[in-house]
């Protein structure tokens, strides 16, 4: 059977499973809709969290980034993994003990202010829409290649699927759908990785193959370094980013992870505080399976791509003899060939010899085709990429929906609405959010992982300091928290727009000398976070301390239940 028929079968079966789960888990209460009734098992929640977390950026873009940037791309691996450890130890248990539905709920109650709640709602919506743009773009890329429809049609199909299970099932439906999606995406990621590792290095485990020798006796990374230098690129294992930029990007991704509202809300779905920490540990384990495999996938894809384009004679491959994967991906406009010397040969390099423009987002999706794997494996990867993108998109849309219906309407604008009306508004908000997300997918601001990196920077600059000070600093008041959030978010948005928007030309925007302290827009969230902390601490000193009951609440979040009872009679 052809790749397209296999894709229709596997994607069709997986979509039927997701919608079936949503119908089975459809909700009738706001608690079910927002936090799945608070009764999800830690292992189940860990798997759902991993799927929520491993977005199109993890599945599609991360290995693509490492494949093109080599050592520099590993900063995404470090930041995204480290963030979960921070979340598990510093935030998840305390937020679960606070016992609210959403992050703006925590901010509004902890800082005893509807203004603080509104600022948090704006931050949640801004971060979530920035992030969801990358997911819908990923959906469009997968559909455009494997179902041979244009990207716009692909995004619209993705919108319809997400709408079905996010609106019907709420958090309860999304949780169990994400468990299924994790199983699909991890199987889809590992099968081709194992296949290719065996073909190239003889090792079944891709992580072992990554550090092993190939059939010609050279080490995989040694071969990649040689190929890269020969073609005008930097050595694959050497870095070009400055130390401060690597630190800033990794730290922004790390604290951004710990401040992402769609990840934090997952820890409100478990029965007990201890379960929040346990589910974070399970999530780290499930995520590590993919994240430790990504560098190997990136290296395999890079070697195979260069060798199939440039040909064994190192003079390039005649277009008529080009492998099918190039012609297939050319239809999506994500690969372009310009015959500069008119010799009919394709050549890939980082100098005037280059004739190929290759979108880095295709590397994982094209990898099985480049390696000539069976059609069902290629279709499986398509289903996995869709599972990754749709699971995260659903979680983000729920955050947007809850921010509007619960935090804005129920808590501020219309406090007297019934639970049934609130649920209706939540579903209407989710529907509107899907439409906006689809438009962002059709007209995206940058490639998938770059857009996602900006979302992490915004989360780092807005939510992370506010949540940390809300838990660990009793003296932090509403004025300080509001000023900090506004300052951190405004600075970060302004910096990103300055360098990636309409003010700087693309060439000037990528010159480190133009950046503040040499920090790229992807890492500026670290500076935004420091500004948030600084402004919040200074402003809080000019206003009264929080009321006594709020200070007691902060103490009760951190102190284990029953602490000190043995010394009191």
N, C-alpha and C positions, 0 to 999 in steps of 0.2 A: 504493500500500500504506500501511497505517496505521503510526504510530510504533512501536506494540507489535510488529508483525510484523517491521519493519526491525530493531528492537532484538534480537529473538530470532535473526534471521539473523546480524547482525554480531557480537553477543556470543557466539553459539554457535560461529561460525567462529573467533573469537579464542581462546575457551576450548579448542577442539579443537586449535588450533596449540600452545598452552602445554602441554597434556597430552601431545601428540605429541612435543614437544621433550624433555619430562621422561622419557618412555619411551626415546627415542633416547639420552639422556645419563645413563641410570641408572648408579649407581656401585656398585663392589664393594670400595673401599678407603676408609680414614678420610681419607687425604690428598685423594682426589677429593671426599669428602663435605664436608670442612671448607674446603679452599682450591682446589677444582677441579683438583687435581694440580699447581698452580703454573705452568701453561703457557698462560694466557690472553693473547692479543695485546692491546697497550695500547689500540688503537682500540676493540676489542670490550669490553675492561674499562671504558673510558671511557663507552661507551654503556650498559653494564650498571649502572655506578655512578650515572649520571644517572637511570636508571629507579629504582634502589634509593633514591636520594635524593629524587626528585620524587614525593612521596607524595600521599595524598589531601589533605593540608594544602596542598601546592603546587598541585595540579590543581584541587581543589574550593574550598578555603578562602581561599587567598591573595588572589585577585582579589575574593572576597566581602568580605574584611576591608578591602581598599583601597577597594572600592565603598562601604562603609558608613562607614569612618573617614577616607577621603580621604588627606590628607597624612600623618596619623598612622599609617595602615596601611602606609606605605612603609618603616617601620622593619623589618618582617619581610623585605622585599625586600633591604634593606641587609645585615642580619645573616646571612641564609641564604646570600647570594652571597659575602660577605666570608669566611665560614668556610672555603670551599673553597680560597681563595688561601692562607690560613693552613695548612690541612691539606697542600696540595701542597708548600709551601716548608719548613714546620717539622717535620712529623711523618712523612708517608708514606714517604719514602726510607729514613729511619732505622729505622722499624718493619719495613720489608721486609728490610732488611739483617739485622735481628735474627733473622728467619726462623722465627717461631712461627705457630701456627694461630690464636690468639685473643688478645684484649687481656688477659684474666686470665692467660694463659700468659706474656705479656711481664711483667706485674706480678709474678707469682709467681717467675719466674726472675731478673728484674732485682733484686728486693728479697729474694731468697734466703729466702723465707718462705711456708709453706703458709697462715699466717694472712692475709698480704697477698693471696694468691691467693683465699682464701675471701671476703674483703671485696670484692675486685674482681668475683667471681662474683655476689655479692649486688647490687652496683651495676649490673652488666650486665643482670641479670634485672629489676631495678626499673626502669631506664631503658627497656629494651626493651618491657616490658609496658605502661608508661605511654604509649609511642609507638604500640604496636600497637593500643591501644584506639581511637585516632583513625582508624586505617586501617579497622578492622572496622566502625566507625560509618559511615565514608564508603561502604563496600560496601553497608551496609544502606539508606542514603539512596538510592543509585542504583537498587537493586533495587525499593525500595518505590514509586518513581515510575514507572520505565520498564517493569518487568515486572508492576506492579500487585499486588505481594505485600506483606505487612506487613514492617516493618524486621527483626523477629526472624527470619522465614523467609529474608530476603535475607542476613542475617549467616550463617545456617547454610549456605546455598548457597556463599557465599564461603569459609567454613571448609573445606568439602569440596574445593573446587578447589585452595586453597593446600596442603592436606594431601597431595593427590595428587602435586603436583610437588616440594614441599619434602622429603617423606619419601622419594620414589622417587629423585630426582636429586641431592639434597644441593646443595652449592655449584655443582657442575658443571651440574646441571639448571637451577638458579636463574639462573646466569650467562647461559646461552643463552636461557632464557625471558625474562629481563629485557631482552635485546637486542630480541626481538620486541615486548615490552611498551613499550619506548621508542618504537619505530617507530609503534605504535598510538596511544600517548598524545600524541605530538607532532603527528601528523597530525590527530588528533581535536581538539587544542587550536587549531591554526593555521587549519584550514579555516573554522570559523565566524567566527574573528577576522578573516580576510581578507574573507569575505562581508560582514560587518557594517561593516567599515571602508569598503568600496566603496559600500555602501548609504548610509552616514551622511556620509562625507566625500569620496567619489570616489577615495580612495587605496587601492591594492592592499596596501601595506605598513602593517599596523596601527600600528607605531611612528611612522610619518609621519602617519597619520590622527589619532593622539592629539594632535598639536600643530597640527592644521589647522582650517580653517573648515568649518562645516556648510552645508547647502543654503541656510539663511536668512542666511548671511554672517557669523554670529557664530562665534568660536572655541569649540571643544568645551568646553575647561576654563572659559572665561568663562561659557558657558551653564550649566555645572554649578554654578559659584559662585552665579550668580543664582538658579537653582532652589533650591539648598540654603538660602540666606539667606531666600528667600521662604517656605519651608516650615518655618522655625524651626530649621534645622540650622546648624552652623558652616559658613563658606565652605569648599568642597571643597579648595581649595589652601592653607588655613591650618591650622596645627597647634594642638592643645590640650594635648598632653602637655608636661611640664616637660623641660628640656634634660637633666637628670640621669636622668630615667626613659627618655627616648629612647636616651641613651648606654648605660644599664644593659641595656635590652632588646636593643639591637643587639649589644652586646658578649657578652651571655649566649648569644644565638643563634649568634654567630660562634664563640666558643670551645666552645660546645655541639656545633656541627657537627664541629669538630676532635676532639671527645672521644666522638663517637657510635660505639659498638662495631660496628654493622652497616655503617657506612661505612668505618671503619678496616680491617676484615677484608677488604674488597675489594682492598686493596693488597698482601695476602699472596698473591693469586692470579696475579700476573704473574711471568715467569721471572727478571727481573733488577731490581736497584735502580733503574737508569735508567728502566726501564719503569714503575715506580711513579710517578715524577714525570711522565712522558709521559702516562700514563693519567689522572692528575689534571688535566692541561692539557686533554685531550680532553673530560673530564667537564665542566669549566667551560664549554667551547664549547657542548656539547650542552644544558647547563642554561640557558645564556644565551638560547637561542632562545625558551624559554618565559618566562623571567623578565623579559626586556625587553618581552614582549607583554602580560604580566599587567596593568600599569597601563592600557593601552588597552582591554583586555577589561572591566576594572572600570568605566571611564568610560562606555563604550558601554552596558553593562548598566544602569548607574545612570540615565542619561538616558532610555533606552527604558522602564525600569520605572516611573519617575515619570510619564512622559507617558501610558503605557497605563492606569495606575491613576487618575490625577487627571483625565484627559480634557482635550480641547482647550480646554474652557471654564473650566478650573481649579476647577471645582466638584465634580469627581469623576465617575466613570463609573457609570451605573446597573448594578446587579449583573446584571440580565437581559442587558445588552449587554456584560458583561465579557469580555475576550478569553479564549480557551480555556485559555491557560497558567495563569491564576489558578485556574480551576475544577479543572484537572488537579492542580495542586500542593496545592490545599486538601484533597484526599483524603489526602495524606500527613501532614496536620496541621502542615506546615512553613510554611504561610501561614494566617492566621486573620483573618476580617473580623467586626467587631462594629459593628453599625449604631447608633451612639450617638444620632444625631439623628432616626433612623427616617425618613430621606428616600429610602431604597433605593439611595443612592449610596455608593460606596467612596471614601475619601479618605486620603491618606498624608501625614503631617507629623510634626514633632517637638514638638507642643504638644497642647492639649486638642482640637484638630480631628482628631487621628489616630484612625483606625478600623482600621488594618492592623497585624498582627504578622507580621513577615517574618523567617524564619531566614536569616542571612547565608550559610549553607552552600549555599543553592540557586542563588546568582547565576550561577555558571558553567554549571551544568546547565540552568537555565531560560533562559539567554541566547539560544540559537537559537530557542526557542519564542516568547520575547518579540519577537524580530525577524522572526518569521514565515518562518523558513528552511525548506527542504524537510525532509520526515520523515527521510530517510536521514542528514542532517547531525545532527539531534537524536539519532538512534540511535548515530551515530558518537561523539558526546560521551559518551554513556553507557558505551560500550565503552572509551573513553579513560580515564574516571574509574575504572572497574574495574581497568584495567591499572595505573594509578598506585597505587591502594590495595593491590592484590594483590602487586605487585612489591616494595613496601616491607615489607608484612606477611611475605612469604616470607623476606626478608633478616633481619628481626628474629627470626623464629621459629628461623632457623638459629643465630643468636647465642645464644638461650636454650638450644637443644638442645646446642650445643657447650659452653656454660658448665657444663651439668649433666653431660654424658657424658664430656667430655675433661678439663675443669678440676677438677670435683668428684670424679667417680667414678675416672677413670683416674689422675689425679695425686695424689689425697688418700686417698679411701676404699678403692678396690680397685685398687692399682697393678699387680696381676698378671693382670688380665683380658686376654684375647686381642683382636686387632684386630677379629675378627668379632663378639665380644661387645660391644665398644665401639660398633661401628656399630649393633648392635641397640638398645643403650641410647640412642644418639643419636636413632634413629627413634622410640622410645617417648617420649623427652623431647619431641620435636617434636610428637607426637600430643597429649600432655597440654597442651603450650603452646598449641596451636590451640584446644583446648576452653576454656582460661582466656581466651584472646584473644577468642573468640566471646562469652563472658559479659560481658567488658568492653565489647564492641561493642553488646551488647543493653542493658546498664545503664551508659552512659558517664559519666565525670566531667567534663561540660562539652562545649562544641562542639568540632569537630574541631581547628581550628588552636590553640585555647587549650590543649587537652590536650597537643598536640605541643610548644607553647612550654614547658610545664612539663618535658617530657622533656629538652629542650635545657638547661634550667636545671639539672636533676639531673646531666646529663652534664658540664656546665661545672664544677659544684661537686665532682664526684667524680673523673672520669678525666683531664680535661685537665691539671691541675697535676701529677698523679702521673706521667703520661707525659712531660710536658715536663721535669720534674726528673729523671726516670729516664734521659733522653737527654742532658741538658745539665749535670747537676750530679752529679759523681762522689761527693760527700760524703753525698748523701741516702741514709739507711739505712732498713731495714724499719720500725723503730719510728716514724720521722717520717712515712713514707708512709702507714702504717695510721692513725695519729692524724689526719693531714690528711684522708684520705678519709672517715673516720667523722665528723669535725667538720663538714666541708663539706656532706656529704650530709644529716646530721641537721638542721643549721640550715636548709637549703633545703627539706627535706620539712616540717619544723615550720612554717616561714613560710607555705608554700603551703597546708598544712592549716588553719592559723590563719585565713587570709583567705578561702580557697575551700572549706573543709570545714565542720565543725559548730560552730565557735566564734563566728565573726562572722556577722551577718546579711548577705545579699547587698548591701543598700544600703550598710551601714557598710563592707563589704569593698572597695567601689569608690570610697571617699573618700580622695584622696591624702594628706590631713592625718593619716590613721590609719596610713599606711605608714612604714616605717623609712627615713629620709632622703628620703621622697617617692618611693621605688622600688616599683613595682607587683610583684605575685607573678610576673608574666611575666619580669621583669628581675632578680629576686632571686638568680638563679644567679651573677651577677657578684659579689655580696657573698659568696656561698657559696664561690666560687672563691678570692677573696682570703683568706677564713678558712682554707681548705685550705692555701694557700701558707704563710700565717703560722704556723699550728699545726705544719705539717710541718717548717718551718725551725727553729722553736724547739725542738720535741721532739727532732729529730735531733741537736741539740747536746749533749743529756744522755746520748747513747748512743754506742757506738764506731762508727768509720767502717766502711763495708762492707768485706768481705774483699778482699784484693789482686786475686784473680782476677775479682771483680765490677767493680772499678775499671778493670781492663784491658779487660774486656768493653765497658764504656761507651766507653772510648777507641776501641776497634775499630769500634763502630757508627758513630762520627762521622768517622773518618779514611778517606778514599778508599783503595781497594785499590791497593797499589803506591806510596803516597805516601812520599817520602823515599828510594826505592830508588836514584835516580840519584846520591845523595850517599854511598851505602854501597858499599864495595868488598869 
